[in-house]
């Protein structure tokens, strides 16, 4: 088992330590799963995570708050066991984050299903011409009577094609740029919504480009106030960016575990790789990066749980450092495996493919650097 001494840090309460132990036991029984059919695997994982009670942590009822330390612990643990399980869990939270934080009582009715694992959520933010710069969103939502009519395209949408509902950010025109956006809750069966393209990526996940062709939604579809879509999206990301760092942390811990096992086992010339000083230096660097990432991730989560109104800088630091450090840790684990490190089916080869996307989604690394720099002014 990976080093769990970090659970004794003052960031955590006994309930977090109990949860981590329970989830570890659950993962040992249920993970990993077969990734051959990513759609089917994700559907099965959502159902299993719901039945296990883990998805209950992905949404908050009226008057409740999301516990970010819990979300981070769950993502770290799931990622260490199975990257697709982490993805399935994370998207139930990110997809319904806007509803948890800003939704009406009627919209919150969906939370019972997504938390039980009987409905799959998606967050439709990215567009072909608006990735990291949400202010450039081109998808529109116009009023027709009491309805909203949405037109445009969204791309690289996680759970695209298998989700039962999506939160969509669209331009409603209350102002220019970021001031003219609103958020909407869109069921997958809404007429005019179609999957224009399924997107294949290096670590298989359900992703799609969605086309919105005069999608008609009722009056109650808007989440939050008109013109507050940018605030809704950024608040959701503020809550969930530390959890991306936590997922990277889980990948990095697994990579270190695999590397430790490898260097203890391989005996070139009669000695262990682990006995070579240069290898020991690499292992020390890996452990150092992991602990530094964990400190940043759980500091951000602890600050938010402690009542901080915004943790934009802390979340950006956690996401940036943890994902970049995990890439380096995993790369070294591959190197220490030699030729086996690039063989399909070897754990570190899968981790190498899994980690790359985390440096891009929910704000690429250079975007996080800009957020941090603005926070220094």
C-alpha positions in Angstrom: 0.0 0.0 0.0 1.1 3.5 -0.7 2.5 5.7 2.1 -0.6 6.9 4.1 1.3 8.9 6.8 0.0 12.1 5.2 -3.4 11.3 6.7 -1.9 12.2 10.1 -1.4 15.8 8.9 -3.5 18.4 10.7 -5.5 19.1 7.5 -7.6 16.0 8.3 -10.2 15.0 10.8 -10.9 11.4 12.0 -13.9 11.2 9.6 -11.5 11.8 6.7 -9.1 9.0 7.9 -12.1 6.6 8.4 -13.3 7.4 4.9 -9.9 6.8 3.4 -9.6 3.4 5.1 -13.1 2.4 3.9 -12.5 3.5 0.4 -9.2 1.7 0.2 -11.0 -1.5 1.2 -13.7 -0.9 -1.4 -11.1 -0.3 -4.1 -9.3 -3.5 -3.3 -12.6 -5.4 -4.0 -13.8 -3.5 -7.1 -10.9 -2.0 -9.0 -9.5 -2.0 -11.6 -12.1 -2.6 -14.2 -11.8 -3.6 -17.8 -11.3 -0.5 -20.0 -11.9 -2.2 -23.3 -15.3 -0.4 -23.7 -14.8 3.0 -22.1 -18.5 3.9 -22.3 -19.7 0.6 -20.7 -16.9 0.8 -18.1 -17.9 4.3 -17.1 -21.6 3.4 -16.8 -20.6 0.5 -14.6 -18.3 2.5 -12.5 -20.9 5.2 -11.9 -23.4 2.6 -10.9 -20.9 0.9 -8.6 -19.7 4.1 -7.0 -23.3 5.1 -6.4 -24.2 1.8 -4.8 -21.1 2.0 -2.6 -22.2 5.4 -1.4 -19.2 7.3 -2.7 -21.1 9.5 -5.1 -23.1 10.9 -2.1 -20.0 13.2 -1.7 -20.3 14.7 -5.2 -23.3 16.9 -4.5 -24.6 19.1 -1.7 -28.1 19.7 -0.6 -29.7 23.0 0.2 -27.7 24.7 3.0 -24.9 22.1 2.8 -21.4 22.6 1.5 -19.2 20.3 -0.6 -16.3 18.9 1.5 -13.3 19.5 -0.7 -10.9 17.4 1.5 -13.3 14.4 1.1 -13.5 14.9 -2.7 -9.7 15.1 -2.9 -9.1 12.0 -0.8 -11.6 10.0 -2.9 -10.1 11.2 -6.2 -6.5 10.5 -5.0 -7.5 7.0 -3.8 -9.5 6.1 -6.9 -6.8 7.4 -9.3 -4.2 5.3 -7.6 -6.3 2.2 -8.2 -7.9 3.0 -11.6 -7.8 6.3 -13.6 -11.2 5.6 -15.2 -12.8 5.2 -11.8 -11.5 8.6 -10.8 -12.9 10.1 -14.0 -16.3 8.6 -13.4 -16.4 9.9 -9.8 -15.0 13.4 -10.7 -17.5 14.0 -13.5 -20.5 13.4 -11.2 -19.2 16.2 -9.0 -18.0 18.6 -11.7 -21.0 18.0 -13.9 -23.4 18.8 -11.1 -21.3 21.4 -9.4 -23.3 24.3 -10.7 -26.5 22.7 -9.4 -25.0 22.0 -6.0 -23.8 25.5 -5.6 -26.4 27.6 -7.4 -29.4 25.3 -8.3 -33.0 25.8 -7.5 -34.9 23.2 -5.5 -36.4 21.7 -8.6 -32.9 21.5 -10.3 -31.5 19.8 -7.2 -33.9 17.0 -7.8 -31.4 15.7 -10.2 -28.8 15.4 -7.4 -30.6 12.4 -5.9 -30.1 10.5 -9.2 -26.5 11.6 -9.9 -25.5 10.8 -6.2 -27.1 7.4 -6.5 -25.3 6.6 -9.7 -28.6 6.3 -11.7 -27.9 9.4 -13.9 -24.6 10.5 -15.5 -23.6 14.2 -15.5 -21.6 16.3 -18.0 -20.2 19.9 -17.9 -20.4 21.5 -21.3 -18.1 24.5 -21.1 -15.3 24.1 -23.8 -15.9 25.2 -27.4 -13.9 24.9 -30.6 -13.0 28.6 -30.3 -13.1 28.9 -26.5 -11.0 26.6 -24.4 -9.3 28.2 -21.5 -10.8 31.6 -22.3 -14.5 31.1 -21.2 -15.2 34.7 -22.0 -15.0 33.9 -25.7 -18.0 31.5 -25.5 -20.0 31.6 -28.7 -22.9 29.3 -28.0 -26.0 31.4 -27.6 -29.2 31.2 -25.6 -32.1 33.4 -26.6 -35.5 33.9 -25.2 -38.6 32.7 -27.1 -41.6 33.4 -24.9 -40.9 31.7 -21.6 -38.4 29.3 -23.1 -34.7 29.4 -23.8 -33.3 28.3 -27.3 -29.7 27.3 -27.4 -27.5 27.1 -30.5 -23.8 26.3 -30.9 -21.2 23.7 -30.3 -19.3 22.3 -27.3 -16.3 20.1 -27.6 -14.1 17.8 -25.5 -17.1 17.3 -23.3 -16.4 14.5 -20.7 -19.2 12.0 -20.6 -20.4 13.4 -24.0 -22.6 10.8 -25.6 -23.3 8.8 -22.3 -24.5 11.6 -20.0 -28.1 12.0 -19.0 -27.8 15.7 -18.5 -25.4 18.5 -19.0 -24.7 21.9 -17.5 -24.2 24.3 -20.4 -22.6 27.8 -20.4 -24.1 30.0 -23.2 -24.1 33.6 -24.2 -27.3 35.5 -23.1 -26.0 39.0 -23.9 -26.4 40.9 -20.7 -22.9 42.4 -21.4 -19.7 41.8 -23.3 -17.4 39.0 -22.8 -17.7 37.2 -19.5 -20.5 39.5 -18.4 -23.0 38.1 -20.9 -23.0 34.4 -20.0 -25.5 32.2 -18.2 -25.6 28.6 -17.1 -28.4 26.1 -18.1 -29.4 22.6 -17.1 -29.9 20.6 -20.3 -31.3 17.0 -20.4 -29.6 14.7 -22.9 -32.9 13.9 -24.6 -33.6 17.6 -25.4 -34.6 17.9 -29.0 -31.9 19.5 -31.1 -29.0 18.1 -29.0 -26.8 15.7 -30.9 -23.4 14.1 -30.7 -21.5 15.5 -33.7 -18.3 13.5 -33.0 -16.9 11.1 -30.5 -13.3 12.0 -29.6 -10.7 9.4 -29.1 -7.8 10.3 -26.8 -4.6 8.6 -25.6 -6.2 7.4 -22.3 -9.7 6.3 -23.4 -12.5 8.3 -21.8 -16.0 9.1 -23.0 -15.5 12.5 -24.8 -17.6 14.1 -27.5 -18.3 17.2 -29.6 -21.9 18.3 -29.0 -24.1 20.2 -31.4 -26.9 22.4 -30.1 -29.4 23.1 -32.9 -32.3 25.1 -31.5 -32.4 23.2 -28.3 -35.4 24.4 -26.4 -35.4 24.5 -22.6 -38.0 25.7 -20.2 -38.0 28.7 -18.0 -36.6 26.7 -15.1 -33.5 25.6 -17.0 -31.3 28.6 -16.1 -29.0 28.0 -13.1 -28.4 31.1 -11.1 -29.0 34.7 -12.3 -28.9 35.9 -15.9 -25.4 37.0 -16.8 -23.8 35.1 -14.0 -22.7 32.1 -16.0 -19.0 33.0 -15.8 -19.3 33.3 -12.0 -21.0 30.0 -11.9 -18.3 28.3 -14.0 -15.4 29.8 -12.1 -16.9 29.0 -8.7 -17.4 25.4 -9.8 -13.7 25.2 -11.0 -12.6 26.9 -7.8 -14.1 24.0 -5.9 -12.9 21.2 -8.2 -9.4 22.3 -9.3 -7.8 21.1 -6.1 -9.3 17.7 -6.8 -7.5 17.5 -10.2 -4.3 17.9 -8.3 -5.5 15.1 -6.0 -6.0 12.8 -8.9 -2.5 13.6 -10.2 -1.3 12.8 -6.7 -2.9 9.4 -6.8 -1.3 8.7 -10.2 2.1 9.8 -8.8 1.8 7.7 -5.7 1.0 4.6 -7.8 4.0 5.3 -10.0 6.3 5.5 -7.0 4.9 2.3 -5.7 5.5 0.6 -9.0 9.1 2.0 -9.2 9.9 0.9 -5.7 8.8 -2.6 -6.4 10.7 -2.7 -9.7 14.1 -1.5 -8.3 13.8 -3.9 -5.4 13.2 -6.8 -7.7 15.6 -6.2 -10.6 19.2 -7.4 -10.0 21.6 -6.3 -12.7 25.0 -7.9 -12.2 23.8 -9.6 -9.0 22.8 -6.4 -7.1 19.5 -4.6 -6.7 18.8 -1.4 -8.7 17.6 0.0 -5.4 21.2 -0.2 -4.0 22.5 2.2 -6.7 23.0 5.8 -5.4 21.7 7.4 -8.6 18.5 5.3 -8.4 18.1 6.3 -4.7 18.5 9.9 -5.7 15.7 9.5 -8.3 13.4 7.9 -5.7 14.1 10.7 -3.2 13.2 13.3 -5.8 9.9 11.4 -6.6 9.0 11.2 -2.9 9.8 14.9 -2.4 7.6 16.0 -5.3 4.7 13.8 -4.1 4.8 15.3 -0.6 5.1 18.9 -1.9 2.1 18.3 -4.2 0.1 16.8 -1.3 0.8 19.8 0.9 -0.5 22.2 -1.8 -3.5 20.1 -2.6 -4.7 19.6 0.9 -3.9 23.2 1.9 -6.2 24.4 -0.8 -8.9 21.9 0.2 -8.5 22.7 3.9 -8.8 26.5 3.2 -12.0 26.0 1.2 -13.5 23.7 3.9 -12.5 26.3 6.5 -14.8 28.9 4.9 -12.5 30.8 2.5 -14.7 32.6 0.0 -12.3 32.1 -2.8 -9.2 29.9 -3.2 -8.3 30.8 -6.8 -4.6 31.2 -6.1 -4.4 28.1 -3.8 -6.4 26.0 -6.2 -4.2 27.1 -9.1 -1.0 26.3 -7.2 -2.3 22.9 -6.2 -3.5 22.0 -9.7 -0.4 23.3 -11.5 2.2 21.8 -9.2 0.6 18.5 -8.6 -0.1 17.8 -12.3 3.4 18.9 -13.4 5.1 17.0 -10.6 3.1 13.9 -11.3 4.2 14.0 -14.9 7.8 14.1 -13.8 7.3 11.3 -11.2 5.6 9.0 -13.7 8.3 9.7 -16.4 11.0 8.6 -13.9 9.0 5.5 -13.0 8.9 4.6 -16.7 12.6 5.2 -17.0 13.3 3.0 -14.0 11.3 0.2 -15.7 13.6 0.3 -18.7 12.0 -1.2 -21.8 9.1 -2.6 -19.8 8.1 0.9 -19.0 6.7 1.5 -22.5 5.1 -1.9 -22.9 1.3 -1.8 -23.3 -0.4 -3.1 -20.2 2.4 -2.3 -17.8 1.0 0.0 -15.0 3.5 2.8 -15.5 2.7 2.9 -19.3 -0.9 3.4 -18.5 -0.1 6.1 -15.9 2.0 7.9 -18.5 -1.0 8.2 -20.8 -3.4 9.1 -18.0 -1.5 12.0 -16.5 -1.0 14.0 -19.7 -4.6 15.3 -19.9 -4.6 16.6 -16.3 -2.1 19.3 -17.3 -4.7 20.6 -19.8 -8.2 20.2 -18.6 -9.9 22.5 -16.1 -7.4 25.2 -17.0 -4.1 24.3 -18.7 -0.8 24.8 -16.7 -0.1 28.2 -18.2 -3.5 29.4 -17.3 -2.9 28.4 -13.7 0.4 30.4 -13.8 -1.6 33.4 -15.0 -4.1 33.0 -12.1 -1.3 32.7 -9.6 0.4 35.8 -11.0 -2.8 37.9 -10.8 -3.2 36.8 -7.2 0.2 38.4 -6.4 -0.9 41.9 -7.4 
